[in-house]
Amino acid sequence: MSCNATSLSFGLGFRTPKFASPFLPSPLRLSSFSTQWQPNALSIEAKAGTRRVDRTARHSRIRKKVEGTPERPRLSVFRSNKHLYVQVIDDSKMHTLASASTMQKPISDDLNYSSAPTIDVAKKVGKAIAKSCLEKGITKVAFDRGGYPYHGRIEALADAAREHGLQF
C-alpha cells in the first residue's frame, strides 16, 4: 500500500495496483487490513491461470523468432501433466516430419503413470526424436521450448537429442 496527497494505491494481488482517491466516492472499501498474505482457493486458482497465460505469451514470442524451414525444421516441445510430446515441423509446408512422445510403446513401457514424466523419460524421448530425425536425413533443427523454462525435463530432452546427433 502506498499513499500520496491525492490517492491511495493498494496491491491486491493483481498485476496492476488499484487506486482510490480519499476525496471521491470509491467502490473499494476496506473493512480490515492485514499485512500478511494468506493463500485461499481464489488466489491459488488465479496464480495458476496467470502461469498458463504467461507460458502461452512466452511461446508466442518465441514463435515469432523461431521458424522451421525445410533445411532446418523446428523441434517443438509440449509438456502435459502426464506426457511429453516432441514434433519436428516444417513451418513453410505446415507439415510434421517426425514425432516422439511418452505415449509411444518403447518409452511408455518404462513410464509410471502415477506421476509426471521424469528426467530419465525425457532423455528417452530426446533419444527417440534424434533417431527418428537422423533416419529421415534431418541433422539440424531450431529448438522451440514451447514457453517452458529451459530446465529439468526440457533441458534433459534437448541434451539427449544433441548427444544422439541433432544439432541445434
C-alpha positions as CSV (number, residue, x, y, z in Angstrom):
1,M,0.0,0.0,0.0
2,S,1.3,3.4,-0.9
3,C,-0.1,6.9,-0.4
4,N,0.4,10.3,-1.8
5,A,-1.5,13.6,-1.4
6,T,-4.3,12.6,-3.8
7,S,-4.6,8.9,-3.9
8,L,-4.0,5.5,-2.2
9,S,-2.5,2.6,-4.1
10,F,-3.4,-1.0,-3.0
11,G,-1.6,-4.1,-4.1
12,L,-4.4,-6.6,-4.0
13,G,-2.8,-9.4,-5.9
14,F,-3.5,-8.0,-9.3
15,R,-0.8,-7.2,-11.9
16,T,-1.6,-3.5,-11.7
17,P,-2.3,-1.7,-8.4
18,K,-5.7,-0.4,-7.7
19,F,-6.0,3.3,-6.9
20,A,-8.5,5.1,-4.7
21,S,-8.9,8.8,-4.0
22,P,-9.9,9.8,-0.5
23,F,-11.8,12.8,-2.0
24,L,-14.1,10.9,-4.3
25,P,-16.6,8.1,-3.6
26,S,-14.9,4.8,-4.3
27,P,-16.3,1.3,-4.7
28,L,-13.2,0.0,-2.9
29,R,-14.0,-0.3,0.8
30,L,-11.6,-1.9,3.3
31,S,-13.2,-3.3,6.5
32,S,-9.9,-4.7,7.8
33,F,-6.4,-4.6,6.5
34,S,-3.8,-7.3,7.1
35,T,-0.1,-7.1,6.0
36,Q,0.2,-10.8,5.9
37,W,-0.7,-12.7,2.8
38,Q,-2.8,-15.8,3.3
39,P,-3.5,-18.1,0.3
40,N,-7.0,-19.1,-0.5
41,A,-8.6,-21.1,-3.3
42,L,-9.3,-18.0,-5.4
43,S,-5.7,-16.7,-5.2
44,I,-4.2,-20.1,-6.0
45,E,-6.6,-20.5,-9.0
46,A,-5.7,-17.0,-10.2
47,K,-2.0,-17.7,-9.9
48,A,-2.3,-21.0,-11.9
49,G,-4.3,-19.2,-14.6
50,T,-1.6,-16.5,-14.9
51,R,1.1,-19.1,-15.1
52,R,-0.6,-20.7,-18.1
53,V,-1.2,-17.3,-19.7
54,D,2.4,-16.3,-19.1
55,R,3.6,-19.6,-20.8
56,T,1.5,-19.1,-23.8
57,A,2.7,-15.5,-24.1
58,R,6.3,-16.6,-23.9
59,H,5.5,-19.3,-26.5
60,S,4.0,-16.8,-28.9
61,R,7.1,-14.5,-28.5
62,I,9.4,-17.4,-29.3
63,R,7.3,-18.5,-32.3
64,K,7.8,-15.0,-33.8
65,K,11.5,-15.6,-33.9
66,V,11.8,-19.4,-34.4
67,E,10.6,-20.7,-37.8
68,G,11.0,-24.2,-39.2
69,T,12.3,-24.4,-42.8
70,P,12.9,-27.5,-45.0
71,E,16.7,-27.2,-44.3
72,R,16.3,-26.5,-40.5
73,P,12.9,-27.6,-39.2
74,R,11.5,-26.6,-35.8
75,L,11.7,-29.1,-32.9
76,S,8.6,-28.2,-30.9
77,V,8.1,-29.5,-27.3
78,F,4.8,-29.8,-25.4
79,R,4.7,-30.9,-21.8
80,S,1.4,-32.0,-20.2
81,N,0.9,-33.3,-16.7
82,K,1.4,-37.0,-17.8
83,H,3.3,-36.9,-21.1
84,L,5.9,-35.2,-23.2
85,Y,5.4,-34.6,-26.9
86,V,8.0,-33.6,-29.4
87,Q,7.5,-32.8,-33.1
88,V,9.8,-31.8,-35.9
89,I,7.9,-29.4,-38.1
90,D,8.5,-27.7,-41.4
91,D,6.5,-24.5,-41.0
92,S,6.7,-23.5,-44.7
93,K,4.6,-26.5,-45.6
94,M,2.9,-26.8,-42.2
95,H,4.0,-30.5,-42.2
96,T,5.2,-32.7,-39.3
97,L,8.3,-34.5,-40.4
98,A,9.0,-36.6,-37.2
99,S,7.5,-37.0,-33.8
100,A,8.1,-38.8,-30.5
101,S,6.2,-38.9,-27.2
102,T,5.9,-40.8,-24.0
103,M,2.8,-42.5,-25.4
104,Q,4.9,-44.5,-27.8
105,K,5.3,-48.1,-26.9
106,P,9.1,-48.4,-26.2
107,I,9.0,-45.3,-24.0
108,S,5.7,-45.9,-22.3
109,D,6.7,-49.4,-21.1
110,D,9.1,-47.7,-18.5
111,L,6.7,-44.9,-17.6
112,N,4.9,-44.8,-14.2
113,Y,1.5,-43.2,-14.9
114,S,1.0,-42.2,-11.3
115,S,3.4,-39.2,-11.8
116,A,4.7,-36.9,-14.5
117,P,7.4,-38.0,-16.9
118,T,10.8,-37.8,-15.2
119,I,14.1,-36.5,-16.5
120,D,15.1,-40.1,-17.4
121,V,11.9,-40.5,-19.5
122,A,12.6,-37.1,-21.2
123,K,16.1,-38.4,-22.1
124,K,14.5,-41.4,-23.8
125,V,12.1,-39.1,-25.8
126,G,15.1,-37.0,-26.8
127,K,17.0,-40.1,-28.0
128,A,13.9,-41.3,-29.9
129,I,13.3,-38.0,-31.7
130,A,17.0,-37.8,-32.6
131,K,17.0,-41.3,-34.0
132,S,13.8,-40.6,-36.0
133,C,15.2,-37.4,-37.4
134,L,18.6,-39.0,-38.4
135,E,16.7,-41.8,-40.2
136,K,15.0,-39.1,-42.3
137,G,18.1,-37.2,-43.0
138,I,17.4,-34.3,-40.7
139,T,20.5,-33.2,-38.7
140,K,19.9,-29.5,-37.9
141,V,16.8,-28.2,-36.0
142,A,15.6,-25.0,-34.4
143,F,14.6,-25.7,-30.8
144,D,11.2,-24.4,-29.7
145,R,10.9,-25.0,-26.0
146,G,7.2,-24.0,-26.1
147,G,7.4,-21.3,-23.5
148,Y,8.6,-23.7,-20.8
149,P,11.8,-22.8,-18.8
150,Y,14.9,-24.5,-20.2
151,H,15.3,-26.6,-17.1
152,G,14.6,-30.1,-15.9
153,R,12.7,-32.3,-18.4
154,I,13.0,-29.8,-21.3
155,E,16.8,-29.4,-20.8
156,A,17.2,-33.2,-20.5
157,L,15.3,-33.8,-23.7
158,A,17.4,-31.2,-25.6
159,D,20.7,-32.6,-24.2
160,A,19.7,-36.2,-25.1
161,A,18.8,-35.1,-28.7
162,R,22.1,-33.3,-29.0
163,E,24.1,-36.3,-27.7
164,H,22.5,-38.6,-30.3
165,G,23.3,-36.4,-33.3
166,L,20.9,-33.5,-33.6
167,Q,22.4,-30.0,-34.0
168,F,20.6,-27.1,-32.5
